[in-house]
Amino acid sequence: MRRSFSNDDLDAGLTVSFMLRLLATVAFGVRSALAARRSATPTANETPYVPVTAVEGP
């Protein structure tokens, strides 16, 4: 009786899954970088600095 999955099948599946995730990350990164380079205005959304006030103890 053969096992449902051999270790080789599992390793191959995990490798393919990792490579697809890696390629998707690179593709979205390149897409974002190209969109940022095309933009004429800054793409960063900065929040103004708000100093933290002293916290009163109990």
C-alpha positions as CSV (number, residue, x, y, z in Angstrom):
1,M,0.0,0.0,0.0
2,R,1.4,3.4,-1.1
3,R,1.4,6.4,1.2
4,S,-0.8,9.3,0.1
5,F,2.1,11.7,0.0
6,S,5.8,10.9,0.0
7,N,8.3,13.3,1.4
8,D,9.5,14.2,-2.1
9,D,5.9,15.2,-3.1
10,L,5.6,17.3,0.0
11,D,9.0,19.0,-0.5
12,A,8.1,19.8,-4.1
13,G,4.8,21.3,-3.2
14,L,6.3,23.4,-0.5
15,T,9.0,24.6,-2.8
16,V,6.5,25.6,-5.5
17,S,4.4,27.4,-2.9
18,F,7.4,29.3,-1.7
19,M,8.5,30.2,-5.2
20,L,5.1,31.5,-6.1
21,R,5.0,33.7,-2.9
22,L,8.5,35.0,-3.7
23,L,7.6,35.9,-7.3
24,A,4.4,37.6,-6.1
25,T,6.3,39.6,-3.6
26,V,8.9,40.7,-6.2
27,A,6.1,41.5,-8.7
28,F,4.2,43.7,-6.3
29,G,7.4,45.4,-5.2
30,V,8.4,46.3,-8.7
31,R,4.9,47.5,-9.5
32,S,4.9,49.7,-6.4
33,A,8.4,51.1,-7.2
34,L,7.4,51.9,-10.7
35,A,4.2,53.7,-9.6
36,A,6.2,55.7,-7.0
37,R,8.8,56.8,-9.7
38,R,6.0,57.9,-12.0
39,S,4.3,60.0,-9.4
40,A,5.1,63.7,-9.4
41,T,4.2,64.2,-5.8
42,P,5.6,62.4,-2.7
43,T,3.8,59.1,-2.0
44,A,4.6,59.0,1.7
45,N,1.8,59.7,4.2
46,E,3.5,61.2,7.2
47,T,1.7,62.0,10.5
48,P,2.6,65.1,12.4
49,Y,4.6,64.7,15.6
50,V,2.5,64.9,18.7
51,P,4.6,64.9,22.0
52,V,3.5,62.4,24.6
53,T,2.3,64.1,27.8
54,A,3.2,62.8,31.3
55,V,1.0,60.0,32.5
56,E,-0.4,60.5,36.0
57,G,0.1,57.5,38.3
58,P,-2.6,56.1,40.6
